[in-house]
Amino acid sequence: MFEVTARLRVRAGELEGFKRRAAEMMRLTSELDTRTVRYDWFLSDDATECEVREAYVDADALIEHSRHIAETRNRLFRDFADGHTITFYAEPSPALAKAMEAMPPGAVTVRQFFAFQPDAAVAEEVPAQGER
């Protein structure tokens, strides 16, 4: 599975337009995507920030998803949102990496994290809190 978190800011005074575009992106995802596992939107308590939790069967499924929502996403960022940051929690596929390179400079900030796999020998050396 390929997991992604997208973060963005709602522009001042544009919450209703933001909600309409977000709802349209959710509809398109539900109707058109074939390999999207999760696509959940969350607004901050003051409705100025948004996080989108996404999961796909693989990294290339994000390319399919992006094609389906491209027009609506572009309108969202043109008129209602900014500060787009996406975080990948695995290595993007070669096709996804190439697609990301083709994006206009500054359009999105990309971060990448990898699963932490502690060395078993080191983990065994760490005493429990009550054993110090």
N, C-alpha and C positions, 0 to 999 in steps of 0.2 A: 504494500500500500504506500502511496505517496501523499504525505500530509503537508498542508500549507496553511499559514495564517496570514490574512491580509488585514492591514490596519489603514484607516483613513480618517480624515477630519471632515466634518460637515461644515460647510461654509456658513457664516453668520447669516441668518434670515432665510436660509434655503432648506430648512428641514423637510417641509412638505414635498418639495420637488425631489429631494434626496430619497424620501420614502417611496415615492412613485417609481423612480428609476430602480431602486433596490428591489421593489416588488416585481418589476418587470424582469430583472435579471434572475430572480428566484423562479419565476414562471418559466422562462426560457430554459433554465437549467433542468427543471422538472420535466418539461415536455420534450426536450431535444437531446440532452446528454444521455449517453449509453453506458458510461464508465465512471460516473460520479457517485461516490459512496456517501459523502456528507457535504452539505452546503448550507451552513447555518449562520445567520447574521445576528449580531448583538450590538445594541446601542448603549453607550455610557448613561449613567443616571441623569446627567445634564443634557443628553442628546447632542453632544458636540463631537463625539468620537465614535467610531464603529470598528468592530472586529468581525471578520468573516472566517469561520473555521471550516476548512475544506479538506476533503480526503478523496483520493482517486485510486482506481485499481492499479495504476502505474503512472509514471511521470508523463508519458505521452497523452494520457487522458486529459491532462490540463490543457494541452494544445487543442483538443476537440472542444472542450468547454469554452476556451477563449474565443474560438471561432463563433460559437453560438451566441455569445453575449457581447461581442466586440462593439457593435453599433451602440447598444444601450450603455455599455461601460464607458465608451468614449463621451457620450452625452453627460453621463454622471460626473465625470471628471472635468469636462468643459464647463459645466454650469453649476454643479452642486457640491462637489467634494474636492479635496486636495490632500497633499501629504501622504501619498500612496506608498506604503512599505509592504513588501511581501517577505515572508520567511518560509524557506523550504527546510524540511526536517529530514532530508536525504539528498543524495546526489541527483541532480537533474539528468535526464537522458540526453544523449547528444542532440537529438532533435529539439528538445526543450531549451537546452543551452543555446543553440543556434537561434531559436526564436527570441530568446531574451536579449541576445546580442543585437538583434535587428530593431529593438525598441528605440525610440528617440532618447538621446541622452537626457537624464533628469526626469523622465516620465515616471519612473518607479525606482525605489531603493530596494535592492534585493539583499537579504541576509540568508545565511545558510548555517544550520546546526546539524550535528550528527549524534546518533545515540551514544551515550556514554557507556562504555563497556569496561568496568573496573577489572583490574588484574586480581584474580582470586587470591593469590598469595598476599597481596597488599591488603585486601579486604579482611583477611583473617587476622592481621596484625593490629587492627584498630580495636581497642577495648570498648566494651559497652559503657554507657554513661555511669552505671552503678559500680563498675569495676575499676575506676581510676584511683 
